[in-house]
């Protein structure tokens, strides 16, 4: 029996895949900023970057990235069997597995994340819009665009909850406890 893969290795692999596919943390943070600035006028891009980084520490997100990007890569290499190859390569309109995987990774941050994901899936912003092409420069991003929307939706929801915690004047200890609970999974 093989040894379990350490969580740090999984997180590093997920981050590496995003980077290799041309997605940066600041680009995702820009989406988060656009989504949250109307509700938090004092918000900084640094807080958005911190939130994206925190979301990328969650296993559900990491696993979704690993699976989705792997399928995109296999489609680029034409290694999927038909008809799946054509469906993924063309990002078939009725194919919803890409959204399903990304949506599954959103549930850890509550209903705000779910509705934000739906908004981002419909109104593609920033890097999501760039990735939402059938094939760009030989790259397939059928899964990646939805995964980035999932990360941004989670980071936006996380910030919304932090804003409420601050408004309610929770102690630093209470806020830290919320943070630790979010890391589960």
Secondary structure in CASP SS format (residue, H / E / C, confidence):
PFRMAT SS
TARGET T0000
AUTHOR 0000-0000-0000
METHOD secondary structure of the structure
MODEL  1
X C 1.00
X C 1.00
X C 1.00
X C 1.00
X C 1.00
X C 1.00
X H 1.00
X H 1.00
X H 1.00
X H 1.00
X H 1.00
X H 1.00
X H 1.00
X H 1.00
X H 1.00
X H 1.00
X H 1.00
X H 1.00
X H 1.00
X H 1.00
X C 1.00
X C 1.00
X C 1.00
X C 1.00
X H 1.00
X H 1.00
X H 1.00
X H 1.00
X H 1.00
X H 1.00
X H 1.00
X H 1.00
X H 1.00
X H 1.00
X H 1.00
X H 1.00
X C 1.00
X C 1.00
X C 1.00
X C 1.00
X C 1.00
X C 1.00
X C 1.00
X C 1.00
X H 1.00
X H 1.00
X H 1.00
X H 1.00
X H 1.00
X H 1.00
X H 1.00
X H 1.00
X H 1.00
X H 1.00
X H 1.00
X C 1.00
X C 1.00
X C 1.00
X H 1.00
X H 1.00
X H 1.00
X H 1.00
X H 1.00
X H 1.00
X H 1.00
X H 1.00
X H 1.00
X H 1.00
X H 1.00
X H 1.00
X H 1.00
X H 1.00
X H 1.00
X H 1.00
X H 1.00
X H 1.00
X C 1.00
X C 1.00
X C 1.00
X C 1.00
X C 1.00
X C 1.00
X C 1.00
X H 1.00
X H 1.00
X H 1.00
X H 1.00
X H 1.00
X H 1.00
X H 1.00
X C 1.00
X C 1.00
X C 1.00
X C 1.00
X C 1.00
X C 1.00
X H 1.00
X H 1.00
X H 1.00
X H 1.00
X H 1.00
X H 1.00
X H 1.00
X H 1.00
X C 1.00
X C 1.00
X H 1.00
X H 1.00
X H 1.00
X H 1.00
X H 1.00
X H 1.00
X H 1.00
X H 1.00
X H 1.00
X H 1.00
X H 1.00
X H 1.00
X H 1.00
X H 1.00
X H 1.00
X H 1.00
X C 1.00
X C 1.00
X C 1.00
X H 1.00
X H 1.00
X H 1.00
X H 1.00
X H 1.00
X H 1.00
X C 1.00
X C 1.00
X C 1.00
X C 1.00
X E 1.00
X C 1.00
X C 1.00
X E 1.00
X C 1.00
X C 1.00
X C 1.00
X C 1.00
X H 1.00
X H 1.00
X H 1.00
X H 1.00
X H 1.00
X H 1.00
X H 1.00
X H 1.00
X H 1.00
X H 1.00
X H 1.00
X H 1.00
X H 1.00
X H 1.00
X H 1.00
X H 1.00
X H 1.00
X H 1.00
X H 1.00
X H 1.00
X H 1.00
X H 1.00
X H 1.00
X H 1.00
X C 1.00
X C 1.00
X C 1.00
X C 1.00
X H 1.00
X H 1.00
X H 1.00
X H 1.00
X H 1.00
X H 1.00
X H 1.00
X H 1.00
X H 1.00
X H 1.00
X H 1.00
X C 1.00
X C 1.00
X C 1.00
END
